[in-house]
Amino acid sequence: MYEDLPSRQAKLGVADRAALRVNEDETRTLEPAELQREIDALAAAHSRGRAFVRPSGTEDVVRVYAEAATQQAADELARKVGQATWRLAGGVGEQP
């Protein structure tokens, strides 16, 4: 049975949202490939951690979603996934 976990959603500016490609259900990053490996490692470091990113359909931003066993862990996971995305997918503006 599905159980809601504490979560955090964020968005971050990128130079070109098309540089980020995801699978059909938007749960895995295909390009840049190293980003998915980093997301997997970050999520595995948190109890019940799960995270994914997807490009916005309307603006040059990437949506970041993270969940974990506690709100503090979900917030930290979202921040770290945002930092990795900014670094590997052409983030613009101030790094999260």
C-alpha positions as CSV (number, residue, x, y, z in Angstrom):
1,M,0.0,0.0,0.0
2,Y,1.2,3.5,-0.8
3,E,2.2,5.7,2.1
4,D,2.6,9.5,1.8
5,L,6.0,10.6,2.9
6,P,7.3,14.1,3.7
7,S,8.3,15.8,0.5
8,R,9.8,18.9,-1.0
9,Q,9.2,20.4,-4.5
10,A,11.4,23.1,-6.0
11,K,12.3,24.6,-9.3
12,L,15.5,25.9,-10.6
13,G,16.4,27.9,-13.6
14,V,18.4,26.3,-16.5
15,A,19.8,27.8,-19.7
16,D,17.9,25.2,-21.8
17,R,15.3,22.9,-20.4
18,A,15.6,20.7,-23.6
19,A,19.1,19.7,-22.4
20,L,17.4,17.5,-19.8
21,R,15.7,14.4,-21.2
22,V,13.6,12.1,-19.0
23,N,11.9,8.7,-19.6
24,E,8.3,8.5,-20.6
25,D,6.8,8.6,-17.1
26,E,9.3,11.3,-16.0
27,T,10.8,9.3,-13.2
28,R,14.3,8.8,-14.6
29,T,16.8,11.2,-16.2
30,L,18.2,10.0,-19.5
31,E,20.4,13.1,-20.3
32,P,22.7,14.1,-18.8
33,A,23.3,10.5,-17.9
34,E,25.6,11.3,-14.9
35,L,22.7,13.2,-13.3
36,Q,20.6,10.1,-12.8
37,R,23.5,8.3,-11.2
38,E,24.0,11.2,-8.8
39,I,20.3,11.4,-8.0
40,D,20.3,7.6,-7.3
41,A,23.2,7.9,-4.9
42,L,21.7,10.9,-3.1
43,A,18.3,9.2,-2.7
44,A,20.0,6.0,-1.4
45,A,21.7,8.0,1.3
46,H,18.4,8.9,2.9
47,S,15.9,6.6,4.6
48,R,13.1,6.0,2.2
49,G,14.6,8.5,-0.1
50,R,13.2,9.1,-3.6
51,A,13.9,11.9,-6.0
52,F,13.4,12.9,-9.6
53,V,13.7,15.9,-11.8
54,R,11.9,16.9,-15.0
55,P,12.0,19.8,-17.3
56,S,9.0,22.3,-17.2
57,G,6.8,22.2,-20.2
58,T,6.4,26.0,-20.3
59,E,9.5,27.7,-18.9
60,D,13.3,27.2,-18.7
61,V,13.2,25.6,-15.3
62,V,13.7,22.1,-14.0
63,R,11.2,20.8,-11.4
64,V,12.8,18.9,-8.5
65,Y,10.8,16.5,-6.4
66,A,12.2,14.7,-3.3
67,E,10.7,12.6,-0.5
68,A,12.1,10.9,2.5
69,A,11.3,9.5,5.9
70,T,11.4,13.0,7.6
71,Q,10.7,16.5,6.4
72,Q,14.3,17.5,7.2
73,A,15.6,14.6,5.1
74,A,13.3,15.5,2.2
75,D,14.4,19.1,2.3
76,E,18.1,18.1,2.3
77,L,17.6,15.6,-0.5
78,A,15.8,18.2,-2.6
79,R,18.6,20.7,-2.0
80,K,21.3,18.3,-2.9
81,V,19.4,17.1,-6.0
82,G,18.9,20.7,-7.0
83,Q,22.7,21.4,-6.6
84,A,23.5,18.4,-8.8
85,T,21.0,19.4,-11.4
86,W,22.3,23.0,-11.4
87,R,25.9,21.7,-11.9
88,L,25.2,19.0,-14.5
89,A,22.2,20.4,-16.5
90,G,23.3,24.1,-17.0
91,G,21.8,25.9,-14.1
92,V,21.5,29.6,-14.2
93,G,21.5,32.2,-11.4
94,E,22.6,31.4,-7.9
95,Q,23.3,27.8,-7.1
96,P,20.8,26.3,-4.7
